[in-house]
Amino acid sequence: MSTLTIPDPLPTPEEDSQKLNKAFKGWGTDEKSIIEILGHRTAAQRREIRDAYARLFNQTLVDSLRSELSGDFGRAVVLWALDPAERDAILAHEVLKKKGYRHMCVIVEIACASPPDHLISVRQAYSSLFNSSLEEDIIDYSTGHHSLTQLLVRLVSSYRYDGMYLNEDLVDSDADDLYNAIKMGQQEPPIGLINILSTRSIHHLKASFHRYQQKANGKSIYEDIEGNKNYDHELKSIMKCVVCCIASPEKHFVEVVRNSIVGLGTDEDSLTRAIVTRAEIDLKNIKEEYKIRYKTTVNADVIGDTSGDYKNFLLTLVGSAEP
């Protein structure tokens, strides 16, 4: 569930655009006004503001934000102001420029923790922005880990059924196939396992994971992937990310938030990504899970690890301290 609060009455897109333009003028930028406006508008409302701003000032809102804001605050606001599909396309492109498969969990989030229609929009935006397909750039990124590349390409190129219908026989069969594939001891997952994870509906896979645990005497597929001595660290990491993003995305993003905060220094990119991309989807559920798991709140940890306008903007998206 979303954590956004929307004002009532809602100003028109033209009124919001005028106030934003005023915030960019004069001696210094009025960051507070930018947060108050954009931090309390839905994706559809932000799109209307972008359209109105371009009509009124012959310049894109995103370009104005990029020229006026900087640092982690500027990055967070720009990502928030973008169309969600364009934002995810940019995030995917960024991680494909980094070294190490650990960054590929961002690709998994886009493919497995978002609706199928959104994934198609991300692929379209990616091609338009970067003159290449997401699939081919994943292949070009490959460092010789064939099975991981194959899994990632299949995940982003699939269009899953998005309904609630279940074929119980197929659920049972897939649970068997998943169990046998993970227990088989092969160093690389067979194509059948990749096909199941990349093509079945989220509802179907949740049921298959539950059936798997019944067959495994209470041991989850996540635990069996972790315990598989034939999978290397990279493969385990990505496969666990796939399973978690499918079975319980809020638990995955709880860990993204927590890992971005604990330890030496804050991983602002990960913290920004988790809050900005999930604020309109399931951030309320993430906050609830976070409080249960860590006996503190997302709000408290954001306050403790960030500062200034960046902190204020994140807290605006996170909403009240109570989940």
N, C-alpha and C positions, 0 to 999 in steps of 0.2 A: 504493500500500500504506500501511496505517496505521502510525503511529509510536508508538502508545500502548503502555505496559507495564502489565499488569494483575497485581495481587498474587495469589499462590497460597500458602495458601488465601485465597479471597475472602470478606471479611466479608459478613454478611447486610445487606440494605437497612435493616433496623431498627437494626442496630449502627452502620452508617454515619450514619444519621439522628440517632441519639443523640450521636455524636461531633461532628457538624456543629452540632447545637443547643448542645452544650457550648462549641464554638468561638465561638459568638455571645454567650455569657454572660460575666459577670465584668468585670474591669477591662481593657477593650480586647478587640478581636477577635483570635482565634488564626488569622491568615492562613495560617500554615504548615500547620496541620491541614486547612484548606479545600483548599489546593493538593494535599496528599498524598492526600486522598480523591477529590475530583472530578476531579483531573488524571490519575487512573489508573483511570477507569471509562468503559466504552463507552456509546454512546447508550442502548442497551437497559438497561444497569445504572443509568444516571442516571435513566431513567424510573422504574425500580423504587424508587430512592431518593426521588424526588419524591413518588411515591404513598405510600410509607411515612411520609415526613416529614409529609405532610398529615394522615394518619390519627393520628399520634402527637401532633402539636402544634397541630392545627386552624389551620394557617397554611401557605401555600405556601412551598416552599424558595426559589423565585425572589424572592418578596416579602422574605423574611428576608435574602437576599443583597443585594438592593437597599437595604435599610435599614442594613445593616452595612458595606458596602463602597462605595468611591467611586473616582473617577478612572478612568484607563485600566485598572487592575487590576480594579476593580469591573465595568466594562463587559465586559471579556474573560471574566470568570468567569460573569456573568449570561448572556451569549450562549452560552457553553459548556453551561451548565446547562439551557438551553431545549431543547425538542424541535427537531431539526434543521429540520423544515418550518416551524415557528413562527419559528425564528431567521431563516431566509431570508426569510420574509414580512416580518418587522420590518426587516431590512436593505433589502429592496426599498422598503418604505414610507418609510424614512428618505431614500433617494436621490431619491425622487419629490418630496421637499420641498426639494431643493437646486436651484440654478440651474445650467444648463449640461449639455449632452448627454454631456460626458465622464464624468459620474457613471453614465450608463446602462450602462456595462460591467458593473456589478453585476447588472443585470437579465439581461444576456447570459450571465454566469457561471451564474446560476440556471437559465436556459433551455437552455443548450448544454453545460455541463460537469457536468450531473447527470442521473441516469436519468429516463425519462419518468414513472414512478410518483411519484418525489419531486416533480417539477414539479406534478403534480396535487395532491399533499398541500400544497404551498406555496400554490397558488391557493385551496384550501379554507381553509387557515389564515388567509390574507390576508382573505378575505371575512368570516370569523368575527371576526377581530380589529378590522377597520376598517370594517365595514358597507358595503363597496363591493368591486367586483372589481378584481383587478390590471389587467385589460385596460382598464377604464373609467378608472382613474386614470392609466394611461399615455397614454390619449387626452386626458384633461384636462390633462396635463402639457405637451402639444404646444405648441411655440412657432411653429408654422407650417411645420415641416419635415415635410411630409406623408409622404415616402418613409421617413424614419427611424421615424416613428410607426407606419406600416404594418408595417415590418419587425419592430419590437419587439413589437407586438400579435400578429403571426403567430407569432413565436417562443414567446411565453408561452402561447398558446392551442392550440398544436399538441400532438398526442400521437404521438411517433415510434415506428415499429417498432424494437424493441430487440434483435433477433436478428442473426445473422451471415450470413443468406442474401443473396446478391448476384445481381441480374439484370445480367449483363455488358453487354447491349445498352443497358439504361437507364443504366448507369454511363457508357457511351460517349456516349450522347445528351445526358445532363446535363452532361458535361464540355464538349461542343460548345456547348451553350446558355450555360453559364457563361462560356466563352471569348468567344463572340460578344457577350454582353451587356456584359462588362467592356471589350471592345475597341471596342464600337460608338460610344463617345464621348458617350453621353447623360448629361445632368446628373443624372438620377434613374434608379436601377436599375429595369428593367422588372419587371412582376409575376411573370414566369416565373422570374427569378433569385430573387426573394423566396420564391416557392413552393418552389423547390429547397432553399434554405438552411433553411427553416422546417419542412419536412415529411419530408424524406428521413432515413433512419436515419443514425446517426453512422458506422457501418461503411460504408454506401453513400457518404456524403459524403467520407470519407477516400479511398476508392477513386477517386471522381470528381476530387478534388483532385490525386491522383497522375497520373491520366490527363490532366488539364488541363496539368500540368507537362510531360508528354511531348509534347503538342500544341504547347506554347509554347516548344519547344526549350530546355527546362531552366529556364524562368522560372516561378516559383510564382504561384499565384493571389494570394497575399499581396503579392508584389512588384508584380503588375499593378494591384492595387487602389491600392497606394501611388503608383504611377506614373501613374494616371489623372488627367489634368489637368482633367477636367470634373467630378469629384467634389469637393465642398467638404470642408474639414477634418473637420467633424463626421461626415459620411457615411463618409469614409475610416476614421476612428478606430473607429466602431462596426462597420463591415464587417470590418475587420482583426481586431477583437476576436472577432467571430462565427467567423471562419475559424480563429483560433488556439485558441479554446475547443473547437472541434470537432476540429481536426486534432491538437492537442497541448496539452491543458489544463495540463500541468505546465510547459510553456514560458511560457504566459500568466501563471501564478501566480509563476514565477520573477521575471518583470518586475514584478509587483505588489509582491512582497517587496523587490526591489532598489530600485524607485522610491520605496518608502516610507521607505527608509533613507538613500539618497544625497541630497546637497544640504543646504540649510539647514533644520535641524530634521527631526524624524521625523514621518511621517504615521501616527500610532498607529492610527487607524481602519482604514486599509488593511492595515497589518501585522497587526492583530488579526483582521480578516476573513479574510485569506489563511491564517493559521495555524489559527484556530478552525474554519473551514469545511472545511479540507482534511485536518486531522489524522487523520481516520478514513477518508479516501478515497485520497489519493495523495501525501501529504506526503513519504513516503520517496522517491518518484520526483522530487518537486520539489527535495529536498535534493541528490540525485545530479546533476540538471541544473544546479542552482545552482553546485555545486562545479566542474563542467566549464566552465561559462561564465565564472565570475568568480574562479576559483582561490582561493576561500575558502569557508567554510561558513556556512549559515544560522545555526548556533549562534554562531559568532564575531561575525557582524554584529548579531545580537540582543543579545549581551553588550555590544558596543561602543556600541549606540544606545539601550538601555533600562536601567532600573535597578529595584531594590527588588523588591517582590512581583510587580509586572507582569512584570519580566524573568524571575523564577523560575517564574511560571506558564507563560509562553510556552515557556521551555526545557523544562518538564515535558512539554508537548504535542509539542514538536519532537523530543524523545528524544535519543539519544546523538549526539555530534559526528560520528561516522562514519555516512555515508548507509547 
